Amino acid sequence: MDFDWLEVPFDLRKVPPKEIEETFEDPFSLRLLPELPTRSGEARYFNLGRTASNRPIFSVFWTDGKRYRVILARDMSPEEEMFYDRKNSEFNL
């Protein structure tokens, strides 16, 4: 995966690029397309995944199929973490 880290609209000191990229490599990550269209008309996706050190991160991104641009990244909320765990337990039955 090729990530575009130029002019990121959030603080990369709170969630470093390396950790965000690790969540996309998480074999159990969940990538979702929200139902609401954006004003720009670009499709934006959600990614819920864990880093190699097990940190749960939620991110919003867009992709053109080759590059990924992360628009927001933060720690998962307790509800998001519960959703991630529940969905992964459903897949592993």
C-alpha positions in Angstrom: 0.0 0.0 0.0 1.2 3.5 -0.8 0.1 6.2 1.6 0.1 9.9 0.9 1.3 11.7 4.1 1.5 15.2 2.6 -0.6 17.9 4.3 -2.4 15.6 6.7 -5.3 17.4 8.4 -4.6 15.9 11.9 -1.7 15.7 14.4 0.6 12.8 13.4 2.3 13.0 16.8 -0.8 11.5 18.4 -1.1 8.7 15.9 2.1 8.2 14.0 2.0 7.1 10.3 3.7 3.8 11.1 0.9 2.8 13.5 -1.8 3.9 11.0 -0.2 1.8 8.3 -0.1 -1.2 10.7 -3.8 -1.0 11.2 -4.3 -1.4 7.4 -2.1 -4.5 7.5 -4.1 -6.0 10.4 -5.6 -9.2 8.9 -8.7 -8.6 11.0 -9.2 -4.9 10.1 -12.6 -3.8 9.1 -13.0 -1.4 6.1 -16.4 0.1 5.8 -18.0 2.5 3.3 -20.4 4.9 5.1 -23.8 5.5 3.5 -23.6 9.3 3.5 -21.9 11.0 0.5 -19.4 13.7 1.1 -19.7 17.2 -0.3 -16.7 16.7 -2.5 -18.3 13.6 -4.0 -15.3 11.4 -3.0 -16.0 8.1 -1.4 -14.6 8.0 2.1 -14.0 4.8 4.0 -13.6 3.9 7.7 -10.9 1.5 8.9 -10.9 -0.1 12.3 -7.7 -2.0 13.0 -5.1 -2.8 15.6 -1.4 -2.0 15.5 1.4 -4.5 16.0 1.4 -3.5 19.6 -2.4 -4.0 19.8 -3.4 -0.3 19.9 -7.0 0.0 18.4 -7.2 2.8 15.9 -10.1 4.2 13.9 -9.3 6.1 10.7 -11.2 7.8 7.8 -9.5 7.6 4.4 -10.0 7.7 0.7 -8.3 5.8 -2.0 -8.0 5.9 -5.8 -7.1 2.2 -5.8 -3.4 2.9 -5.7 -2.8 5.5 -3.0 -4.4 5.9 0.4 -4.9 9.3 2.0 -5.8 9.2 5.7 -8.1 12.2 6.6 -8.5 11.4 10.3 -7.0 8.9 12.7 -7.6 8.4 16.5 -7.9 5.7 19.1 -11.1 3.7 18.8 -13.9 4.6 21.1 -15.1 1.8 23.5 -18.1 1.3 21.2 -16.0 1.0 18.1 -13.6 -1.4 19.8 -16.6 -3.6 20.9 -17.9 -3.5 17.2 -14.5 -4.5 15.9 -14.2 -7.4 18.4 -17.8 -8.5 17.8 -17.4 -8.5 14.0 -14.1 -10.5 14.2 -15.7 -13.1 16.5 -18.5 -13.5 13.9 -15.9 -14.2 11.2 -14.0 -16.7 13.3 -16.9 -19.0 14.2 
